[in-house]
């Protein structure tokens, strides 16, 4: 079985992936090849996620820097959602900000800066990323293996879009995670590489190095602001991001 096939089978069947011994660039190559196959089951790529934009997440995952993955259309929910625990190996909730891309960001435009990338952001939204621990041991799996598997992504739940976001102090927004009515975590948006748009700059530059284009209309979930909350049983989760609103998910 090829490495790409192992990644696909693990995602579809909900197994636990062993470390594949890949460096980061090879991980992105495997990711691209595996995702062509996964699109047949999960629909076309609708967006992207960035992981390990916070220091705490890099330490947790034992990776040296941010990592990225694709998000498939069948796993994207606009507004509140209900998900089945049985469809996941070990699900977790991350409280995020997502951006909608207004136009293609092509490799020849890199390197990017916050000042240049701001005008290509059509909207911001509060977002929940559902991650799934599909690994035998994510702390020893290595960045390349996690990248190949789209960096834990299982689903994205997108809240209302804000188009007039330019007046917000984007690096000082308070985010909250609430489970069954109890606030379990808070954080500031500067967890995202110091500023949310720094995370988008990172992705645009990383993709440019891979020869990839960030396509118009897709969303990018910029990384968790509060620590991941692993879900052990049925519950209702809400997240709030100051100035952007909130969104929720029910696990049953």
Protein Blocks (a to p, Z undefined) as FASTA:
>chain_A
ZZklmmmmmmmnopacddehiafklmmmmmmmmmmmmmmmnopafbdcdehkbfklmmmn
opabdcdddddfklpcedjddddfklpfbdcdddddddddfbdcdfklpccdfklmmmmm
mbdcddddddddfbfblmlnojklmmmnonoiabdcdddddfklmlpcfklcccdddeeh
iafbdcdfklngoiaklmmmmmmmmmmmnopacdehiacdebjfbdcdddfbdcdddddd
ehiapaddddZZ
